[in-house]
Amino acid sequence: MATASNTKLNISPMADRVVIAPLEETEEMRGGLYIPDTAKEKPQQGTVVAVGPGRMNDDGDRIPMEVSTGDRVLYGKYAGTEVSLDGDDYLIVKESDVLAVL
């Protein structure tokens, strides 16, 4: 997985979608044991790299997003859609799939 970088991502998520760069898991556990890629759990933390404008309510008013670019967030283990752009991996999730801002 890719880590967050300072390069500008050329993507604009729609409505209440958020693009997250998942943080890499470390290669070793506390005991110094090597963990192969096939045994690693999916990361649940990442950095927000792009945010949509927010969803519309029934009256046609836009509801602003609670997360912003640069926030470090926790998200559900199986949330969103994984995409690869310019050789980096990203996750596109709905704002409601973001569990917390760190």
Secondary structure, DSSP 4 states (H G I P E B T S, - for coil): -PPP-SSPP-----TTEEEEEEPPPPSB-TT--B--GGGPPPP-EEEEEEE----B-TTSPBPPPS--TT-EEEE-TT-SEEEEETTEEEEEEEGGGEEEE-
